[in-house]
Amino acid sequence: MAAMWPARMWKSPALLARSCVALTFTRANSKGEQNDKGWFRSLFVHRVKQRKDAHSNLLSKKETSSLYKMQFHNVKPECLDAYNTLSEQMLKKLHDDSDYPCEIVGSWNTWYGEQDQAVHLWRFSGGYPAMTDAMEKLKQNKEYLEFRRERSAMLLARKNQILLEFSFWNEPQARPGPNIYELRTYYLKPGTMIEWGNNWARAIRFRQENSEAVGGFFSLIGDLYVVHHIWAYKDLESRHETRNAAWQKAGWDECVYYTVPLIRNMESRIMIPLKVSTLQ
């Protein structure tokens, strides 16, 4: 800086004063920009609150020990009818057999969303011991093993998840049809499940007046920090009207406002129940 100015000019008190003011303003302005950027960034960066227990303990029902398993089967398009017939026969046998501590809660084909897909929801009353007991018995069931062998030729891909039910949701109960079902799946940011549960615990009452709420679950094994909400409607028009009506209720907008920033991705499936499903 000294090389750019003649030496005599640095002796001027007025010039020195102006230089100090300019430097001070530049530094202050730089700090202001940094603070502004930090404030602006804070609008988009979600801070995860510290917790002292697993969310599976804090959010699930304490009075029951049921586990749920959700299966997703991507079926070859030309095999979908044969797959449905084969699956309905075996699933009904397992559901009706008291030796197996499991029951089929829901069984569907996707209508809108991922095509040529089957979704099955199982309930294991008794938690992990019941699930292990069922799996061990199935390994010895020759009819079931033949079913799996025949089914494998019809599939393109499959995956499953182990789920727990949110404590504030009503447990899925058999219901008569005809209905369509919506499976809304939310992929949350890691560490935000408690916040999601707290907000929905206050908001679920806005979505229960028309008996559309079927069940709410979160994943323990498989894709993690995943939430599934299942809703029942008479048809797509009923779905449209019911969802619009929720926005007329004070408090629903707050649930949406506080939960949307927690979501990484989300998807919706409209599903048609199979005959074996207890949810018709």
C-alpha positions as CSV (number, residue, x, y, z in Angstrom):
1,M,0.0,0.0,0.0
2,A,2.9,2.4,0.9
3,A,4.5,1.9,-2.6
4,M,1.3,3.2,-4.3
5,W,1.4,6.6,-2.5
6,P,4.1,9.2,-2.3
7,A,5.8,9.3,1.1
8,R,4.7,12.9,1.8
9,M,1.0,12.0,1.5
10,W,1.2,9.5,4.4
11,K,2.1,12.4,6.6
12,S,-1.3,14.0,6.0
13,P,-3.5,13.5,9.1
14,A,-6.7,13.9,7.0
15,L,-5.7,11.2,4.5
16,L,-4.7,8.8,7.3
17,A,-8.1,9.4,9.0
18,R,-10.0,8.7,5.7
19,S,-7.9,5.5,5.1
20,C,-8.7,4.2,8.6
21,V,-12.4,4.8,8.1
22,A,-12.4,3.1,4.7
23,L,-10.6,0.0,6.2
24,T,-13.0,-0.1,9.1
25,F,-16.1,0.1,6.8
26,T,-14.6,-2.6,4.5
27,R,-14.1,-5.0,7.5
28,A,-17.5,-4.2,8.9
29,N,-19.2,-4.7,5.6
30,S,-17.4,-8.0,5.1
31,K,-18.6,-9.2,8.5
32,G,-22.1,-8.1,7.7
33,E,-22.1,-10.0,4.4
34,Q,-20.9,-13.1,6.3
35,N,-23.7,-12.7,8.9
36,D,-26.2,-12.2,6.1
37,K,-25.0,-15.3,4.4
38,G,-25.2,-17.2,7.7
39,W,-28.7,-16.0,8.3
40,F,-29.8,-16.9,4.8
41,R,-28.2,-20.3,5.0
42,S,-29.9,-21.0,8.3
43,L,-33.3,-20.9,6.5
44,F,-32.3,-24.0,4.6
45,V,-30.1,-25.9,7.0
46,H,-32.1,-28.0,9.5
47,R,-30.6,-28.3,12.9
48,V,-31.2,-31.7,14.5
49,K,-32.1,-31.6,18.2
50,Q,-30.2,-33.8,20.6
51,R,-32.1,-36.8,22.0
52,K,-31.3,-39.4,24.6
53,D,-33.3,-42.4,23.5
54,A,-33.9,-44.3,20.3
55,H,-36.9,-43.0,18.3
56,S,-38.2,-46.5,18.1
57,N,-38.7,-46.4,21.9
58,L,-40.1,-42.9,21.9
59,L,-42.6,-43.1,19.0
60,S,-43.9,-46.7,19.0
61,K,-46.8,-48.2,21.0
62,K,-45.7,-49.5,24.4
63,E,-48.9,-51.6,25.0
64,T,-48.2,-53.9,22.0
65,S,-45.2,-55.6,20.7
66,S,-46.3,-56.0,17.1
67,L,-43.9,-55.7,14.3
68,Y,-44.9,-55.1,10.7
69,K,-43.2,-56.2,7.4
70,M,-43.9,-54.4,4.2
71,Q,-43.0,-56.2,1.0
72,F,-42.6,-54.6,-2.5
73,H,-42.6,-57.0,-5.4
74,N,-42.0,-55.7,-9.0
75,V,-43.7,-58.2,-11.2
76,K,-43.1,-59.0,-14.9
77,P,-46.1,-57.3,-16.6
78,E,-47.1,-60.4,-18.4
79,C,-47.1,-62.4,-15.1
80,L,-49.2,-60.0,-12.9
81,D,-52.4,-62.0,-13.1
82,A,-50.7,-65.3,-12.4
83,Y,-48.7,-63.7,-9.6
84,N,-51.9,-62.4,-8.0
85,T,-53.6,-65.8,-8.2
86,L,-50.6,-67.7,-6.8
87,S,-50.0,-65.2,-4.0
88,E,-53.6,-65.0,-2.9
89,Q,-53.8,-68.7,-2.4
90,M,-50.6,-68.9,-0.3
91,L,-51.2,-65.7,1.7
92,K,-54.6,-66.9,2.7
93,K,-53.3,-70.2,4.0
94,L,-50.7,-68.5,6.1
95,H,-53.2,-65.9,7.4
96,D,-55.7,-68.6,8.4
97,D,-53.1,-71.0,10.0
98,S,-52.9,-70.4,13.8
99,D,-49.5,-72.1,13.9
100,Y,-48.0,-69.1,12.2
101,P,-47.9,-65.9,14.4
102,C,-48.5,-63.6,11.5
103,E,-51.4,-62.2,9.6
104,I,-51.8,-60.4,6.3
105,V,-53.1,-56.9,7.0
106,G,-53.1,-55.5,3.5
107,S,-52.3,-56.8,0.0
108,W,-52.5,-54.5,-3.1
109,N,-51.5,-53.9,-6.7
110,T,-50.4,-50.4,-7.6
111,W,-52.8,-48.5,-9.8
112,Y,-50.9,-45.2,-10.0
113,G,-47.3,-44.8,-9.2
114,E,-44.8,-47.6,-9.8
115,Q,-46.6,-50.0,-12.2
116,D,-46.9,-53.8,-12.1
117,Q,-46.0,-53.8,-8.4
118,A,-47.5,-55.7,-5.5
119,V,-47.4,-54.4,-1.9
120,H,-48.0,-56.7,1.1
121,L,-48.3,-55.6,4.7
122,W,-47.8,-58.3,7.4
123,R,-48.3,-58.0,11.2
124,F,-46.3,-60.2,13.6
125,S,-48.0,-60.2,17.1
126,G,-45.2,-60.9,19.5
127,G,-42.4,-58.8,18.0
128,Y,-39.1,-60.3,16.9
129,P,-39.6,-63.7,18.5
130,A,-42.8,-64.2,16.6
131,M,-41.2,-63.1,13.4
132,T,-38.3,-65.5,13.9
133,D,-40.7,-68.3,14.8
134,A,-42.7,-67.7,11.6
135,M,-39.6,-67.6,9.4
136,E,-38.2,-70.9,10.9
137,K,-41.5,-72.7,10.3
138,L,-41.7,-71.4,6.7
139,K,-38.3,-72.9,6.0
140,Q,-39.8,-76.3,6.7
141,N,-43.0,-75.7,4.8
142,K,-42.6,-77.5,1.5
143,E,-45.7,-76.0,0.0
144,Y,-44.4,-72.5,0.8
145,L,-40.9,-73.3,-0.6
146,E,-42.5,-74.4,-3.9
147,F,-44.6,-71.2,-3.9
148,R,-41.4,-69.1,-3.6
149,R,-39.7,-71.1,-6.4
150,E,-42.7,-70.6,-8.7
151,R,-43.1,-66.9,-7.7
152,S,-39.4,-66.1,-8.3
153,A,-39.9,-66.7,-12.0
154,M,-42.5,-63.9,-12.1
155,L,-40.5,-61.2,-10.4
156,L,-38.1,-58.5,-11.6
157,A,-37.1,-57.2,-8.2
158,R,-38.3,-57.3,-4.6
159,K,-37.4,-55.7,-1.2
160,N,-38.9,-55.5,2.2
161,Q,-38.8,-53.4,5.4
162,I,-39.4,-54.0,9.1
163,L,-41.7,-51.4,10.5
164,L,-43.1,-50.2,13.8
165,E,-46.4,-48.4,14.2
166,F,-46.6,-44.8,15.4
167,S,-48.2,-44.6,18.8
168,F,-50.6,-41.9,17.8
169,W,-52.0,-43.7,14.8
170,N,-55.0,-46.1,15.0
171,E,-54.0,-49.7,14.4
172,P,-55.0,-51.0,11.0
173,Q,-58.4,-52.8,11.2
174,A,-60.2,-54.8,8.6
175,R,-62.6,-52.7,6.6
176,P,-65.2,-53.5,4.0
177,G,-64.9,-52.1,0.4
178,P,-64.8,-51.1,-2.1
179,N,-61.9,-48.6,-1.4
180,I,-58.8,-47.4,-3.0
181,Y,-55.7,-47.0,-0.8
182,E,-53.0,-44.4,-0.9
183,L,-49.5,-45.3,0.4
184,R,-47.6,-42.1,0.9
185,T,-43.9,-42.7,1.6
186,Y,-41.6,-40.0,3.1
187,Y,-37.8,-40.3,3.1
188,L,-36.7,-38.1,6.0
189,K,-33.4,-36.4,6.8
190,P,-31.5,-38.6,9.4
191,G,-32.2,-37.5,12.9
192,T,-35.6,-35.9,12.3
193,M,-37.9,-38.8,13.1
194,I,-38.8,-37.4,16.6
195,E,-39.7,-34.0,15.2
196,W,-41.8,-35.6,12.5
197,G,-43.6,-37.7,15.1
198,N,-44.2,-34.8,17.5
199,N,-45.8,-32.7,14.7
200,W,-48.0,-35.5,13.4
201,A,-49.1,-36.5,16.9
202,R,-50.8,-33.1,17.0
203,A,-52.1,-33.1,13.4
204,I,-53.4,-36.6,12.9
205,R,-56.8,-35.6,14.4
206,F,-57.4,-33.4,11.3
207,R,-57.3,-36.5,9.1
208,Q,-59.4,-39.0,11.1
209,E,-62.8,-37.4,10.8
210,N,-63.7,-39.3,7.6
211,S,-62.1,-42.6,8.8
212,E,-59.5,-42.3,6.0
213,A,-56.5,-42.9,8.3
214,V,-55.5,-46.6,8.1
215,G,-52.0,-46.8,9.6
216,G,-48.8,-44.9,10.1
217,F,-45.4,-46.7,10.3
218,F,-41.6,-46.0,10.4
219,S,-38.8,-48.2,9.3
220,L,-36.4,-50.2,11.6
221,I,-34.7,-52.4,9.0
222,G,-34.3,-51.8,5.3
223,D,-34.3,-48.2,4.0
224,L,-34.0,-46.1,7.2
225,Y,-35.7,-42.9,8.2
226,V,-38.7,-43.9,6.0
227,V,-42.3,-43.2,7.0
228,H,-45.3,-44.8,5.5
229,H,-48.9,-43.4,5.8
230,I,-51.8,-45.5,4.5
231,W,-55.1,-43.8,3.7
232,A,-58.4,-45.2,2.4
233,Y,-60.8,-43.4,0.1
234,K,-63.9,-44.4,-1.9
235,D,-62.4,-43.1,-5.1
236,L,-60.0,-40.4,-6.4
237,E,-62.7,-37.7,-6.2
238,S,-63.2,-38.5,-2.5
239,R,-59.5,-38.4,-2.0
240,H,-59.4,-34.9,-3.6
241,E,-62.2,-33.6,-1.5
242,T,-60.9,-35.1,1.8
243,R,-57.4,-33.7,1.3
244,N,-58.7,-30.2,0.4
245,A,-61.0,-30.2,3.5
246,A,-58.0,-30.6,5.7
247,W,-56.7,-27.2,4.7
248,Q,-59.8,-25.6,6.1
249,K,-59.0,-26.8,9.6
250,A,-56.9,-24.5,11.8
251,G,-53.6,-26.2,12.6
252,W,-53.2,-28.4,9.6
253,D,-51.1,-25.8,7.8
254,E,-48.7,-25.7,10.7
255,C,-48.1,-29.5,10.4
256,V,-47.3,-29.1,6.8
257,Y,-45.1,-26.0,7.4
258,Y,-43.0,-27.8,10.1
259,T,-42.7,-31.2,8.5
260,V,-41.9,-30.3,4.8
261,P,-38.3,-29.2,5.7
262,L,-37.7,-32.7,7.3
263,I,-38.3,-34.5,4.0
264,R,-35.6,-35.6,1.5
265,N,-38.0,-37.2,-0.9
266,M,-41.5,-38.5,-1.1
267,E,-43.8,-40.6,-3.3
268,S,-47.4,-41.6,-3.5
269,R,-49.0,-44.9,-4.7
270,I,-52.7,-45.4,-5.4
271,M,-53.4,-49.1,-4.8
272,I,-56.2,-51.6,-5.4
273,P,-56.7,-54.3,-2.8
274,L,-56.4,-58.0,-3.7
275,K,-59.1,-60.4,-2.6
276,V,-57.0,-61.8,0.3
277,S,-56.5,-58.3,1.8
278,T,-58.3,-57.6,5.1
279,L,-58.4,-54.0,3.9
280,Q,-61.0,-53.9,1.1
